[in-house]
Amino acid sequence: MGPSGGRLLEVLADGGSARHTRIRALRCLGGRPPEPGLVPLVPLLAEVNGELPLPGLVSAVLRLGPLAVPEARAWAADGRPWLSWIGVQVLAEHGTPRDLPLLPAELVAHEAARQWCGPALLAAGIARFGTAGAEAAPVLRRLWPRTPHSYERPALLKALASAAPAGLDFAYTESLWDCESDARLSGIALAPGLPHVHERLTELRDDPMEEAEVRAAAGERLVTSVR
């Protein structure tokens, strides 16, 4: 069973604990039910140089879910980038409408700094709020074709569909050729019924190298489109 939650928190609160001991404690907490006592310790759990969180901290904090939201608002405004980003992650996943304005602002900051790791998480957070997140539409539209990470495109497109669903025919059509299967599935479901779309759907349905889910979805779309 390992040490109790209380003992793990004692290790983390003890500034004299060895780095490897604190890391083990965090990893233990990351595999257990949420431990609210971790919340006040989070700002203290940086690496020796203070520029990065201890390994395992992010996983343990995200496991707290909504329990971390009140403190996450303060973390998100903190001047330490590592702590601010933990707060933003918590708010993206579990924040309330009052936290929504932070997410487009973070997206814009990521774009300006050319920080390409993170927009997918922010986009997923925006998508939770539906059209209330429409303020983020311009930056989402810019990032969707520009991100160098293909895995982020489905999240960016989903956020656009949720926050500002009008005018996405081109994006859905382009997604039929995307290398990410989630993007192709979005295109299959929502691309307009144009001749070249029909041709692409046929290709996807008949491609023996295509993923089974994509082939099935393309086949179903072709059937329903001729009914």
Secondary structure, DSSP 4 states (H G I P E B T S, - for coil): --S-HHHHHHHHH-TTS-HHHHHHHHHHHHTSS--GGGGGGGGG-B-TTSSSBPTTHHHHHHTTGGGGHHHHHHHHT-SSHHHHHHHHHHHHHH--GGGTTHHHHHHHHHHHHT--SSHHHHHHHHHTTGGGGGGGHHHHHHHHHH-S-GGGHHHHHHHHHHH--TT-HHHHHHHTT-SSHHHHHHHHHHS---HHHHHHHHHHHH-TTS-HHHHHHHHHHHHHHT-
